[in-house]
Amino acid sequence: ELEGAQAAEEQARRDALQRTSTDWTNYLYSRRRYEETVLPLVALRRRLAAESRQLFASGGIEFIELLQAQRDLTQAELDGVDARRDYDAARWNLKCDLTPVPGAVPGTGDEDEKE
């Protein structure tokens, strides 16, 4: 019975380590995607949309081109929302992996006091 409990404990440790490793990888990927890809793209699309409005006002482009620039900006912003959601979820999962359960480890709080 003791061997079975020890084997279950070891398997739980391995599972937790694997989950934490996977969540760390997901966190790094989602953070990089959000900060290095999505945010710069949104900034670029905003600038292009503003320039398109100016060009349209001066007669430099047709209305359809203005609409396309606005559509591209809206799509980039939606992609930004999705990327931020993925980043926040990955960060939360990693935090949950790394936060000890109170009382699960002696000295971390919430243990039953014995007299």
C-alpha positions as CSV (number, residue, x, y, z in Angstrom):
1,E,0.0,0.0,0.0
2,L,2.9,2.4,0.8
3,E,4.6,1.6,-2.5
4,G,1.4,2.4,-4.3
5,A,1.0,5.7,-2.5
6,Q,4.7,6.6,-3.3
7,A,4.2,5.7,-6.9
8,A,1.1,7.8,-7.1
9,E,2.9,10.7,-5.5
10,E,5.8,10.4,-7.9
11,Q,3.4,10.3,-10.9
12,A,1.7,13.4,-9.6
13,R,5.0,15.2,-9.3
14,R,5.9,14.2,-12.9
15,D,2.5,15.3,-14.1
16,A,2.9,18.7,-12.3
17,L,6.3,19.2,-13.8
18,Q,5.1,18.4,-17.3
19,R,2.1,20.7,-17.0
20,T,4.4,23.5,-15.7
21,S,6.8,23.0,-18.5
22,T,4.1,23.1,-21.1
23,D,2.5,26.2,-19.5
24,W,5.9,27.9,-19.4
25,T,6.4,27.3,-23.1
26,N,2.8,28.5,-23.8
27,Y,3.5,31.6,-21.7
28,L,6.7,32.5,-23.5
29,Y,5.1,31.9,-27.0
30,S,2.0,33.9,-26.2
31,R,3.9,36.8,-24.6
32,R,6.3,37.0,-27.6
33,R,3.5,36.8,-30.1
34,Y,1.5,39.6,-28.3
35,E,4.4,42.0,-27.6
36,E,6.6,41.4,-30.7
37,T,4.1,40.7,-33.4
38,V,0.6,41.8,-32.6
39,L,1.2,45.2,-30.9
40,P,3.5,46.5,-33.6
41,L,1.1,45.4,-36.3
42,V,-1.8,47.2,-34.5
43,A,0.3,50.3,-34.3
44,L,1.2,50.1,-38.0
45,R,-2.5,49.5,-39.0
46,R,-3.5,52.6,-36.9
47,R,-0.9,54.7,-38.7
48,L,-2.0,53.4,-42.1
49,A,-5.7,54.0,-41.3
50,A,-4.9,57.6,-40.2
51,E,-2.9,58.2,-43.3
52,S,-5.7,56.8,-45.4
53,R,-8.2,59.2,-43.8
54,Q,-5.9,62.1,-44.7
55,L,-5.4,60.8,-48.3
56,F,-9.2,60.3,-48.7
57,A,-9.9,63.8,-47.4
58,S,-7.4,65.3,-49.9
59,G,-8.8,63.1,-52.7
60,G,-5.7,60.9,-53.0
61,I,-7.5,57.6,-52.6
62,E,-11.0,56.2,-53.3
63,F,-13.5,55.5,-50.5
64,I,-13.1,51.7,-51.0
65,E,-9.4,52.1,-50.1
66,L,-10.3,54.0,-47.0
67,L,-12.7,51.2,-46.0
68,Q,-10.1,48.6,-46.6
69,A,-7.6,50.4,-44.4
70,Q,-10.2,50.6,-41.6
71,R,-11.1,46.9,-42.1
72,D,-7.4,46.0,-41.8
73,L,-7.2,48.1,-38.6
74,T,-10.3,46.4,-37.1
75,Q,-9.0,43.0,-37.9
76,A,-5.6,43.8,-36.4
77,E,-7.3,45.0,-33.2
78,L,-9.4,41.8,-33.0
79,D,-6.3,39.8,-33.4
80,G,-4.8,41.8,-30.6
81,V,-7.7,41.0,-28.3
82,D,-7.3,37.3,-29.1
83,A,-3.5,37.4,-28.5
84,R,-4.0,39.3,-25.3
85,R,-6.5,36.7,-24.1
86,D,-4.1,33.9,-24.9
87,Y,-1.3,35.7,-23.1
88,D,-3.4,36.4,-20.0
89,A,-4.6,32.7,-20.0
90,A,-1.1,31.4,-20.3
91,R,0.1,33.7,-17.5
92,W,-2.8,32.6,-15.3
93,N,-2.1,28.9,-15.9
94,L,1.5,29.4,-15.1
95,K,0.7,31.3,-11.9
96,C,-1.6,28.5,-10.8
97,D,1.1,26.0,-11.5
98,L,3.6,27.9,-9.4
99,T,1.4,28.9,-6.5
100,P,1.5,26.4,-3.7
101,V,-1.7,25.1,-2.3
102,P,-2.0,26.4,1.3
103,G,-1.4,23.7,3.8
104,A,-0.1,21.2,1.2
105,V,3.5,21.8,2.3
106,P,4.3,22.2,5.9
107,G,5.0,25.8,6.8
108,T,3.0,27.4,4.0
109,G,-0.1,28.2,6.2
110,D,-3.5,26.8,7.0
111,E,-2.2,23.6,8.6
112,D,-4.2,22.3,11.5
113,E,-2.5,23.4,14.7
114,K,-1.6,20.5,17.0
115,E,-1.1,21.0,20.7
